[in-house]
Amino acid sequence: SACSSSCRFVLGYELCRSTADWLMAQTQVRPVVGIVCGSGLGGLAEMIKDPEIFKYSDIPNFPKSTVHGHAGRLVFGTLKGKPCVCMQGRFHLYEGYPIQKITLPMRVFKLMGVQTMIMTNAAGGLNPDFKVGDVMFIKDHINMPGFAGVNPLCGHNEDRFGVRFPCMSDAYDRELRQLALTVGAELGFSDFLKEGVYCVLGGPSFETIAECRMLNRLGADAVGMSTVHEVIVARHAGMRCFALSLISNKAVMDYDSEERANHEEVLETGRMRAKQLEKLVSTLVGNIENNNNCC
């Protein structure tokens, strides 16, 4: 069928290899850290020294970012002395791409030598103790699309990346999370740092009140439309993962509330916290050891 052939096309090792080879021919940077910038958080890429920039539209086999607040560029360079690659904008299920295509950059990064992935996103706060502007380090996730069989590892397993049934109980690296908390405390950010569980939905519509209530009761502290698929593929390929959510809006839980979720609020919160998040992530990168000791 067209679907299965397209999945094979998207998942192929050779296709990822050809994209990685193309990029490695264009730049001398051999990144060990990959960073994914979420909505309104693209400023992280501006901190990269001696940047070499590629538009997604120029990279073979890459999807194109279609969301306002996502620049759609891959930036290579150094951050705190470490060779890095930064996605200035990511891809989402709601843009209409197959889930394997959304996560293709993770496999390309792996083939380029990336050992550690740092993902950021903007998310709605479900935990009543969270405030807009808080930063939640993700300790675990709930993959709602996965419950319906929408998982980036569906289809033929490519053994050259990882095993058929990868473990996800350690998806979010505990050492990196502890390091981030220590770094955050040293920077004086402890007041707005949290830890919690992130739930991913398909989007693009924001959640209903009933959905927010349900997700909160299931144990989710924040809800969004990204990150989890990338983490699954990165872990499948043996990379360490650290992820954080900027709480950009409070999920509406009350039928009498006049609040309405909107994308502009998400971007505005990103602008408000941008400098502190850039400082946090760059300091974290500077403290990461150049080894893959969890694998």
Secondary structure, DSSP 8 states (H G I E B T S, - for coil): -HHHHHHHHHH-HHHHHHHHHHHHHH-----SEEEEE-TT-GGGGGG-EEEEEEEGGGSTT-----STT---EEEEEEETTEEEEEEES---GGGT--HHHHTHHHHHHHHHT--EEEEEEEEEE-STT--TT-EEEEEEEEEHHHHTT--TT-SS--TTT--SS---TT-S-HHHHHHHHHHHHHTT-GGGEEEEEEEE---SS---HHHHHHHHHHT-SEEESSSHHHHHHHHHTT-EEEEEEEEEEE----TT------HHHHHHHHHHHHHHHHHHHHHHHHH--SS-TT-
